[in-house]
């Protein structure tokens, strides 16, 4: 693995996480698979651990600004592991190509939704 490239991925992911609240699925997974050379499942699994650190730092800073809705975060955080268990099991059963296409479709869907929302708010 190219260490310089890995450092750049980390910086870009952290910057994106702090700036717009993304990093894991939107940036880390493609970067780990395309630039670092991990497989899709390895990229997803590695990204999950990376997200924890990025999310903790970002949430702590945002809480200082009064932007964290603690009740909602705790509810979602308590229930999310159920979905994670199902997702991890599915990702280990599905072919890697299916995971790549599903991830790409999700990224495109989210991008379209964000563009549509930005247009209506602007």
ABEGO torsion letter per residue (X at the ends): XBAAAAAAAAAAAAAAAAAAGBGBAAAAAAAAAAAAGBBAAAAAAAAAAAAAAAAAAAAAAAAAAGABBAAAAAAAAAAAAAAAAAAAAAAAABBAAAAAAAAAAAAAAAAAAAAAAAAAAX
